[in-house]
């Protein structure tokens, strides 16, 4: 979510309560632990009858390019856009794999893809009578304790015109800054506009829209799905994202043209949980990693998903 408008949408999706600001997660996550958390993904490609590879009916190659970006970013892979040499930059040890079977055990012709004719050309998202939440997701979701559900759609309508994506927060994580109930199983997952899903550096995907064409919208939203707050805490210098190694900030950033000083310290626009352009982002911090691992170990559906 990379616009001011989307902040309001997110607060409707998962209202954030005021919680303890205790950020010490060392007792929950062992820093010396080496464990790869592999998450099986299904991408519900929602279209309006377009041929495969046209419009919202995006190609397997475009989907695959997005999964590659997620792995590069979450694993801080050397030689990719996801690498950084920041002293607090973390390899989260989280990986994403396109599912090879559907819920009935049948092999998927296109790994990780469920193509759906949603019966409409645009999907508005609003406060009331939101068809994405009330109709699309409950009808077309796979068991979220077995699959990480992602829906790619064509956002439209007045409320959705600047929306890139949004996510459902985890439930019962035990973490400060998150509600105990993040939402129901039938809506659990991430929704991304098809024009922002995938990387223009990995193929010929002409409908991807710069400066959000390198796959970082999904990285940002998956961070929310795993319990991360916006780096500026959705407020001013008095608000917190519950990660001690991310600097306080007074507002979101949108580019890395200059290093701003706010809240008496340099900001971190390169963090995936800012609103920066895709070519600017490349950092998850160690504390952010701990929050995400804590979610994977404790939250309903998340812990079943990884079989921990």
C-alpha positions as CSV (number, residue, x, y, z in Angstrom):
1,X,0.0,0.0,0.0
2,X,1.7,3.1,-1.2
3,X,-0.7,5.9,-1.1
4,X,-2.3,8.0,1.7
5,X,-5.7,6.7,0.6
6,X,-4.6,3.1,1.1
7,X,-3.7,3.8,4.7
8,X,-7.4,4.4,5.4
9,X,-8.3,1.2,3.6
10,X,-5.9,-0.8,5.7
11,X,-7.2,0.5,9.0
12,X,-10.7,-0.7,7.9
13,X,-9.3,-4.1,6.9
14,X,-7.4,-4.7,10.2
15,X,-8.0,-2.1,12.9
16,X,-4.8,-1.7,15.0
17,X,-5.2,-1.5,18.7
18,X,-2.9,0.2,21.1
19,X,-0.6,-2.5,22.7
20,X,2.4,-2.8,24.7
21,X,5.5,-1.4,23.1
22,X,7.7,-4.3,24.3
23,X,9.8,-5.1,21.3
24,X,12.0,-7.8,22.9
25,X,11.3,-10.9,20.7
26,X,14.5,-12.7,21.6
27,X,12.7,-15.2,23.9
28,X,10.4,-16.0,21.0
29,X,12.9,-16.2,18.1
30,X,16.4,-17.7,18.5
31,X,18.8,-15.5,16.6
32,X,21.1,-18.5,16.0
33,X,18.3,-20.6,14.6
34,X,18.7,-21.7,10.9
35,X,15.4,-22.9,9.5
36,X,14.0,-22.2,6.1
37,X,10.3,-21.5,6.2
38,X,8.8,-22.5,2.8
39,X,5.3,-21.2,2.1
40,X,3.2,-22.8,-0.7
41,X,1.4,-20.2,-2.8
42,X,-1.6,-20.2,-5.0
43,X,-2.2,-17.2,-7.2
44,X,-5.9,-16.7,-8.1
45,X,-5.7,-14.9,-11.4
46,X,-9.0,-13.1,-11.7
47,X,-9.9,-12.0,-15.2
48,X,-12.9,-11.1,-17.4
49,X,-12.5,-13.7,-20.2
50,X,-9.3,-12.3,-21.7
51,X,-6.9,-14.8,-23.3
52,X,-4.1,-16.0,-21.2
53,X,-1.3,-13.4,-21.2
54,X,-3.6,-10.4,-22.0
55,X,-5.0,-7.9,-19.6
56,X,-5.9,-9.2,-16.1
57,X,-5.4,-12.8,-17.2
58,X,-1.7,-12.6,-16.6
59,X,0.7,-15.2,-17.9
60,X,2.4,-17.9,-15.9
61,X,5.7,-16.2,-16.6
62,X,4.5,-13.0,-15.0
63,X,3.4,-14.9,-11.9
64,X,6.7,-16.8,-11.8
65,X,8.6,-13.5,-12.0
66,X,6.8,-12.2,-8.9
67,X,7.6,-15.3,-6.9
68,X,11.3,-14.9,-7.9
69,X,11.2,-11.3,-6.6
70,X,9.7,-12.4,-3.3
71,X,12.4,-15.0,-2.8
72,X,15.1,-12.5,-3.7
73,X,13.7,-9.9,-1.3
74,X,12.9,-12.2,1.7
75,X,16.3,-14.1,1.3
76,X,18.4,-11.0,0.6
77,X,19.9,-12.8,-2.3
78,X,23.3,-11.6,-3.4
79,X,23.4,-10.3,-7.0
80,X,19.7,-9.4,-7.1
81,X,17.7,-6.3,-6.3
82,X,16.9,-7.8,-2.9
83,X,20.5,-7.7,-1.7
84,X,21.7,-5.0,0.7
85,X,24.7,-4.4,2.9
86,X,22.9,-2.5,5.6
87,X,24.1,-3.7,9.1
88,X,20.6,-4.4,10.2
89,X,19.5,-5.9,6.9
90,X,18.2,-9.5,7.3
91,X,17.9,-12.7,5.4
92,X,14.4,-13.6,6.7
93,X,14.9,-17.3,5.9
94,X,11.4,-17.3,4.4
95,X,10.8,-18.7,0.9
96,X,7.8,-19.0,-1.4
97,X,7.0,-21.9,-3.6
98,X,4.3,-22.2,-6.3
99,X,2.0,-25.0,-5.3
100,X,2.1,-28.1,-7.6
101,X,-1.3,-29.6,-6.6
102,X,-4.8,-28.3,-6.1
103,X,-6.8,-29.0,-3.0
104,X,-8.0,-32.3,-4.4
105,X,-4.5,-33.5,-5.0
106,X,-4.5,-33.0,-8.8
107,X,-1.4,-31.8,-10.5
108,X,-1.7,-28.2,-11.7
109,X,-1.0,-27.6,-15.3
110,X,0.4,-24.2,-14.4
111,X,2.1,-24.5,-11.0
112,X,0.6,-22.2,-8.4
113,X,-2.1,-20.7,-10.7
114,X,-5.9,-20.8,-10.4
115,X,-7.5,-18.9,-13.2
116,X,-10.9,-17.4,-12.5
117,X,-13.4,-15.6,-14.7
118,X,-14.7,-13.2,-12.0
119,X,-17.6,-11.9,-14.2
120,X,-16.6,-8.3,-14.0
121,X,-14.0,-6.1,-15.7
122,X,-13.1,-4.1,-12.5
123,X,-13.1,-4.7,-8.8
124,X,-13.9,-1.8,-6.6
125,X,-12.9,-1.8,-3.0
126,X,-14.7,0.3,-0.5
127,X,-15.9,0.5,3.0
128,X,-19.3,-1.0,2.4
129,X,-20.5,-3.8,0.0
130,X,-17.0,-4.6,-1.0
131,X,-17.3,-7.4,-3.6
132,X,-13.7,-8.4,-3.2
133,X,-14.2,-9.3,0.5
134,X,-17.9,-10.3,0.4
135,X,-17.9,-12.3,-2.9
136,X,-14.6,-12.9,-4.7
137,X,-12.4,-14.1,-1.9
138,X,-15.0,-16.3,0.0
139,X,-15.9,-18.0,-3.3
140,X,-12.4,-18.5,-4.7
141,X,-10.0,-19.4,-1.9
142,X,-8.1,-22.5,-1.1
143,X,-7.6,-23.8,2.5
144,X,-5.3,-21.1,4.0
145,X,-3.8,-23.6,6.4
146,X,-2.4,-25.3,3.3
147,X,-1.9,-22.4,0.8
148,X,-1.0,-18.8,0.9
149,X,-3.7,-17.2,-1.2
150,X,-2.9,-14.3,-3.5
151,X,-5.6,-12.8,-5.7
152,X,-4.5,-10.7,-8.7
153,X,-7.3,-8.4,-10.0
154,X,-8.0,-5.3,-12.0
155,X,-8.7,-2.6,-9.5
156,X,-11.3,0.0,-10.6
157,X,-13.9,2.4,-9.4
158,X,-13.4,5.7,-7.5
159,X,-12.3,4.2,-4.2
160,X,-9.8,1.8,-5.8
161,X,-8.3,4.0,-8.5
162,X,-5.0,4.5,-6.6
163,X,-4.9,1.1,-4.9
164,X,-1.9,-1.1,-5.6
165,X,-2.7,-3.9,-3.1
166,X,-3.7,-4.8,0.4
167,X,-3.4,-7.7,2.9
168,X,-5.1,-9.3,5.8
169,X,-3.1,-9.2,9.0
170,X,-2.4,-12.4,11.0
171,X,-4.5,-13.5,14.0
172,X,-3.3,-14.5,17.4
173,X,0.3,-13.7,16.9
174,X,0.8,-12.4,20.4
175,X,2.7,-9.4,19.0
176,X,2.2,-5.8,20.0
177,X,0.5,-3.6,17.4
178,X,-1.7,-6.3,16.0
179,X,-5.3,-7.3,16.8
180,X,-5.9,-10.8,18.1
181,X,-8.4,-11.3,15.2
182,X,-7.0,-10.3,11.9
183,X,-9.9,-11.6,9.9
184,X,-11.6,-14.8,8.7
185,X,-10.1,-17.8,7.0
186,X,-12.1,-17.3,3.8
187,X,-10.6,-13.8,3.3
188,X,-7.0,-14.6,4.4
189,X,-4.3,-13.6,2.0
190,X,-3.2,-10.7,-0.2
191,X,-4.8,-8.9,-3.1
192,X,-2.6,-7.2,-5.7
193,X,-3.5,-5.2,-8.8
194,X,-2.3,-7.2,-11.9
195,X,-0.5,-4.1,-13.2
196,X,1.8,-4.2,-10.1
197,X,2.4,-8.0,-9.9
198,X,5.7,-9.2,-11.3
199,X,8.9,-7.7,-12.5
200,X,9.5,-5.9,-15.8
201,X,13.1,-6.9,-15.5
202,X,12.2,-10.6,-15.8
203,X,10.1,-10.6,-18.9
204,X,8.0,-8.7,-21.4
205,X,5.0,-7.7,-19.3
206,X,3.9,-4.4,-21.0
207,X,1.0,-3.7,-18.7
208,X,3.2,-3.4,-15.6
209,X,3.1,0.2,-14.4
210,X,6.3,2.0,-13.4
211,X,7.5,2.9,-10.8
212,X,5.7,-0.1,-9.3
213,X,6.9,-2.6,-11.9
214,X,9.6,-4.5,-10.0
215,X,7.4,-6.7,-7.8
216,X,7.8,-4.7,-4.5
217,X,4.0,-4.2,-4.0
218,X,3.7,-7.9,-3.3
219,X,6.8,-7.8,-1.1
220,X,5.3,-5.0,0.9
221,X,1.9,-6.7,1.3
222,X,3.3,-10.0,2.2
223,X,5.2,-8.2,4.9
224,X,1.8,-7.0,6.3
225,X,0.4,-10.6,5.9
226,X,3.3,-11.7,8.2
227,X,2.6,-9.0,10.8
228,X,4.7,-6.0,9.8
229,X,3.5,-2.5,10.3
230,X,4.4,0.5,8.1
231,X,7.8,1.7,9.0
232,X,6.5,5.2,10.1
233,X,3.9,3.5,12.3
234,X,1.0,5.1,10.4
235,X,1.4,8.3,12.3
236,X,4.0,10.8,13.4
237,X,7.2,10.5,15.4
238,X,5.2,9.3,18.4
239,X,3.9,6.2,16.6
240,X,5.7,2.9,16.5
241,X,6.2,0.0,14.1
242,X,7.3,-2.2,17.0
243,X,10.8,-2.8,15.5
244,X,13.7,-1.2,17.4
245,X,16.1,-1.3,14.5
246,X,13.9,0.7,12.1
247,X,14.2,4.5,12.5
248,X,11.2,6.6,13.5
249,X,9.7,8.6,10.7
250,X,7.1,11.3,10.5
251,X,5.5,10.2,7.3
252,X,5.9,7.7,4.4
253,X,8.6,8.1,1.7
254,X,8.0,7.7,-2.0
255,X,11.6,7.7,-3.4
256,X,15.2,7.5,-2.4
257,X,16.3,10.7,-4.1
258,X,17.6,12.1,-0.8
259,X,18.0,10.9,2.8
260,X,15.6,12.8,5.0
261,X,16.0,13.5,8.6
262,X,12.9,13.2,10.8
263,X,12.3,12.4,14.4
264,X,16.0,13.3,15.0
265,X,17.4,10.5,12.9
266,X,17.9,9.5,9.2
267,X,14.9,7.7,7.7
268,X,15.0,4.3,5.9
269,X,13.1,4.7,2.7
270,X,14.8,1.5,1.4
271,X,12.6,-0.5,3.8
272,X,10.0,-2.7,2.2
273,X,7.4,-1.4,4.6
274,X,7.7,2.2,3.4
275,X,5.8,3.5,0.4
276,X,8.9,4.0,-1.7
277,X,9.2,3.3,-5.4
278,X,10.1,-0.3,-6.3
279,X,13.7,0.5,-7.4
280,X,14.4,2.0,-4.0
281,X,13.3,-0.9,-1.7
282,X,15.7,-3.6,-0.5
283,X,15.6,-3.9,3.3
284,X,13.9,-6.1,5.9
285,X,15.6,-5.6,9.2
286,X,16.5,-8.2,11.9
287,X,13.6,-7.0,14.1
288,X,11.2,-7.2,11.2
289,X,12.4,-10.8,10.6
290,X,11.7,-11.7,14.2
291,X,8.2,-10.4,14.0
292,X,7.5,-12.4,10.8
293,X,9.0,-15.6,12.2
294,X,7.0,-15.1,15.4
295,X,3.9,-14.9,13.3
296,X,4.8,-18.1,11.4
297,X,5.3,-19.9,14.8
298,X,2.2,-18.6,16.6
299,X,-0.6,-17.4,14.3
300,X,-3.4,-19.6,13.3
301,X,-3.2,-20.7,9.6
302,X,0.3,-19.3,9.4
303,X,1.8,-22.0,11.6
304,X,-0.2,-24.7,10.0
305,X,0.8,-23.4,6.6
306,X,4.5,-24.0,7.2
307,X,4.0,-27.2,9.2
308,X,6.2,-25.9,12.0
